[in-house]
Amino acid sequence: MNLPPPRKSFRETQFELREEAILDATNRLLGDKGYEAMSMDDIAAEVGIAKGSLYKHFESKEALAAAVMVRLLDQTRAALDALSPERPAIERLEGLLRWTLSQRLSGSVPHLPSTSPALQHSLLTNRGYMDALLGLSERIGEMIQEARAAGSLRATLRDEFVLYTLYARTCDPTLEFLKAGGSMSDAEIVEQMVSACFRGLAA
């Protein structure tokens, strides 16, 4: 007989809600200020808590930034899970890129860690982040191979090139330039980016 999981105490629930608020605030600050300029004082002020309370959740700025990136990878994996396995692999790859670009334009995804060497180094030594990144990369790699087997990808393009190209598009500053220009809606920007990535620029 399976027993229901024990109910969380009020204190546990409050702790988890505060942690989510900390991650949300850190995500915004990473996008606005960047990793190097962001401080634990900034994060505490953004959340409205004492810096000492912040350290009860995360031991350092490095650990906090890594937690934000791990959460982003988890959200990306959930978006991938939501794509119907009945759809062709190439459509699932397009759908995943479309979701990621939409998140970027909504302000949910700072274009990191590509813009910060210090954060890159910190993440490379973070086991949780690396496990999540490798797991996601493996799943995307399987879709790339499936799309290749279906003849949906150019045969001369290597799997790792396709994978890194997809990752690079999620960091592409073209999104910010187009959004700042104001002549295209977010949906139009996303569709243009996805179309150019998968079908190129030539007529």
C-alpha positions as CSV (number, residue, x, y, z in Angstrom):
1,M,0.0,0.0,0.0
2,N,1.4,3.4,-1.1
3,L,1.2,6.0,1.6
4,P,0.7,9.6,0.5
5,P,3.8,11.8,0.9
6,P,4.0,13.7,4.2
7,R,2.6,17.2,4.0
8,K,5.1,20.0,4.1
9,S,5.1,22.3,7.1
10,F,4.3,25.9,6.8
11,R,8.0,26.7,7.4
12,E,9.1,24.4,4.6
13,T,6.6,25.9,2.2
14,Q,7.8,29.4,3.0
15,F,11.4,28.4,2.6
16,E,10.7,27.0,-0.9
17,L,8.7,30.0,-1.9
18,R,11.4,32.3,-0.8
19,E,14.0,30.2,-2.7
20,E,11.9,30.6,-5.9
21,A,11.7,34.3,-5.3
22,I,15.5,34.4,-4.9
23,L,16.0,32.5,-8.2
24,D,13.6,34.8,-10.0
25,A,15.3,37.9,-8.8
26,T,18.7,36.5,-9.7
27,N,17.5,35.6,-13.2
28,R,16.4,39.2,-13.7
29,L,19.6,40.7,-12.3
30,L,21.7,38.4,-14.5
31,G,19.9,39.7,-17.5
32,D,20.0,43.3,-16.4
33,K,23.5,43.7,-14.9
34,G,25.4,40.6,-15.9
35,Y,27.2,38.1,-13.6
36,E,30.3,40.1,-12.7
37,A,28.3,43.3,-11.8
38,M,25.6,41.4,-9.8
39,S,26.2,41.1,-6.1
40,M,24.6,39.2,-3.2
41,D,23.6,42.6,-1.8
42,D,21.8,43.3,-5.1
43,I,19.9,40.0,-4.9
44,A,18.9,40.5,-1.3
45,A,17.6,44.0,-2.0
46,E,15.7,42.8,-5.0
47,V,14.0,40.0,-3.0
48,G,13.6,42.3,0.1
49,I,15.4,40.1,2.6
50,A,18.6,40.4,4.7
51,K,21.8,39.2,3.1
52,G,22.2,36.7,6.0
53,S,18.8,35.1,5.0
54,L,20.0,34.8,1.4
55,Y,23.1,32.8,2.6
56,K,20.7,30.3,4.3
57,H,19.6,29.3,0.8
58,F,22.8,29.7,-1.3
59,E,26.4,29.8,0.0
60,S,27.7,32.0,-2.8
61,K,27.0,34.0,-5.9
62,E,28.4,31.1,-7.9
63,A,26.1,28.6,-6.3
64,L,23.1,30.9,-6.9
65,A,23.9,31.5,-10.5
66,A,24.4,27.8,-11.1
67,A,21.0,27.1,-9.5
68,V,19.4,29.6,-11.9
69,M,21.0,27.8,-14.8
70,V,20.0,24.4,-13.6
71,R,16.4,25.5,-13.2
72,L,16.5,26.8,-16.8
73,L,17.8,23.5,-18.1
74,D,15.1,21.7,-16.1
75,Q,12.5,24.0,-17.7
76,T,13.9,23.3,-21.1
77,R,13.7,19.6,-20.5
78,A,10.1,20.0,-19.4
79,A,9.4,21.9,-22.6
80,L,11.0,19.1,-24.6
81,D,8.8,16.6,-22.7
82,A,5.7,18.5,-23.7
83,L,6.5,18.1,-27.5
84,S,4.5,15.2,-28.9
85,P,6.8,12.2,-29.8
86,E,4.5,11.6,-32.7
87,R,5.7,14.7,-34.4
88,P,8.8,14.4,-36.8
89,A,12.1,15.0,-35.0
90,I,12.8,18.0,-37.1
91,E,9.6,19.6,-36.0
92,R,10.4,18.9,-32.3
93,L,13.8,20.5,-32.8
94,E,12.1,23.6,-34.3
95,G,9.5,23.6,-31.5
96,L,12.2,23.5,-28.8
97,L,14.1,26.4,-30.4
98,R,10.9,28.3,-30.8
99,W,10.1,27.8,-27.1
100,T,13.6,28.9,-26.0
101,L,13.6,32.0,-28.2
102,S,10.2,33.0,-26.9
103,Q,11.5,32.6,-23.3
104,R,14.4,34.9,-24.2
105,L,12.2,37.6,-25.6
106,S,9.9,37.5,-22.5
107,G,13.0,38.2,-20.3
108,S,12.9,34.7,-18.7
109,V,16.3,33.7,-20.1
110,P,19.4,35.8,-19.8
111,H,21.9,35.0,-22.6
112,L,24.3,33.3,-20.3
113,P,26.8,31.8,-19.7
114,S,28.2,32.7,-23.1
115,T,28.7,36.3,-22.1
116,S,30.6,35.7,-18.8
117,P,33.9,33.8,-18.7
118,A,33.8,33.8,-14.9
119,L,30.4,32.2,-14.9
120,Q,31.5,29.7,-17.5
121,H,34.3,28.6,-15.3
122,S,32.0,28.3,-12.3
123,L,29.5,26.2,-14.1
124,L,32.0,23.9,-15.6
125,T,32.9,22.8,-12.0
126,N,29.3,22.5,-10.9
127,R,28.2,18.9,-10.9
128,G,24.5,19.6,-10.9
129,Y,24.7,22.0,-13.9
130,M,27.0,19.7,-15.9
131,D,24.7,16.7,-15.3
132,A,21.7,18.6,-16.4
133,L,23.4,20.0,-19.4
134,L,24.8,16.7,-20.6
135,G,21.4,15.0,-20.1
136,L,19.7,17.7,-22.1
137,S,22.4,17.6,-24.8
138,E,22.0,13.8,-25.1
139,R,18.3,14.0,-25.6
140,I,18.7,16.8,-28.3
141,G,21.4,14.7,-29.9
142,E,19.0,11.8,-30.2
143,M,16.5,14.0,-32.0
144,I,19.2,15.2,-34.3
145,Q,20.1,11.6,-35.2
146,E,16.4,10.8,-35.7
147,A,16.0,13.8,-38.0
148,R,19.1,12.8,-39.9
149,A,17.8,9.3,-40.4
150,A,14.6,10.7,-41.7
151,G,16.5,12.8,-44.3
152,S,15.5,16.1,-42.7
153,L,19.0,17.4,-42.1
154,R,21.8,18.1,-44.6
155,A,24.0,15.0,-44.6
156,T,27.2,17.1,-44.6
157,L,26.4,18.7,-41.2
158,R,27.9,16.9,-38.3
159,D,25.7,16.2,-35.2
160,E,27.8,18.3,-32.9
161,F,27.6,21.2,-35.3
162,V,23.8,21.1,-35.4
163,L,23.7,20.8,-31.6
164,Y,26.0,23.8,-31.0
165,T,24.2,25.8,-33.6
166,L,20.9,25.3,-31.8
167,Y,22.6,26.4,-28.5
168,A,24.1,29.4,-30.2
169,R,20.8,30.6,-31.5
170,T,19.5,30.8,-28.0
171,C,22.3,33.3,-27.2
172,D,22.0,35.2,-30.5
173,P,21.9,39.0,-29.9
174,T,19.9,39.4,-33.1
175,L,16.8,38.9,-30.9
176,E,17.6,42.0,-28.9
177,F,18.4,44.1,-32.0
178,L,15.1,43.2,-33.6
179,K,13.1,43.7,-30.5
180,A,14.7,47.1,-29.9
181,G,13.9,48.1,-33.5
182,G,10.2,47.7,-32.8
183,S,9.2,46.8,-36.4
184,M,8.4,43.1,-35.6
185,S,6.3,41.4,-33.0
186,D,8.0,38.8,-30.7
187,A,6.2,36.1,-32.6
188,E,7.5,37.3,-35.9
189,I,11.0,37.6,-34.6
190,V,10.9,34.0,-33.3
191,E,9.5,32.6,-36.6
192,Q,12.2,34.5,-38.6
193,M,14.9,33.1,-36.4
194,V,13.6,29.5,-36.5
195,S,13.1,29.7,-40.3
196,A,16.6,31.1,-40.9
197,C,18.2,28.5,-38.6
198,F,16.5,25.5,-40.2
199,R,16.0,26.7,-43.8
200,G,18.8,29.2,-44.3
201,L,18.7,32.6,-46.0
202,A,18.9,31.6,-49.7
203,A,15.7,31.6,-51.7
